[in-house]
Amino acid sequence: MKFLLCGTVLLAFFAITIYGQAYIGTFADPKYPGKCVIEGYILSPGQKFQPKGTCQQLECINADGRGGSTGCGLIGAPPNCRLADFDFSKPHPRCCHRELICD
């Protein structure tokens, strides 16, 4: 039973980390025409950026300020289990993969 539960949780984990969570919007700023200003970072169209110490990717899509942010999504661990920490040294989305540790 524990094996089935852990297997189900792992499958859900991989499904969530593959799709992650994302938001897209307009991040235009008149001070920086033709660029996106996302969470204080100034990005050029086509540029992707992972802020240090995070597991998210910021992206500027076009010169109208269209851009977005992609994270890892949310997942919980079953009782007597926990998820290992994110590995921020890896690029997004590889940093989203976290080991499930069960007692």
C-alpha positions, 0 to 999 in steps of 0.5 A: 500500500505504501508503495502504491501511495508513493508511486501515485504521489511521484506520478502527480509530482512529475505531472505538476513539475512538467506543467508547472505554474505560469502567468502571462501579462503585459509588463511594459514600462514607459521608462524602458520602451520595447522591453519587459519589466518583470519583478524589477528585471528588465528583459529584451524581447526573446530574453529568458532569465532565472533570478538567482536563488529561485526556481522560476523563469522570467521571459519577455515575449515581445516589444509590447511588454508581453511576458511572463513567469513560469514556476514549478507548481505546488505539490504536497507530500503524503503523511510521513514523507517530505520533499527535498529542497529545490536545487537552485543551481539547476536551470528551470525546469530541472530545478523543479524536480525534488526527491520524495523522502519517506520515513 
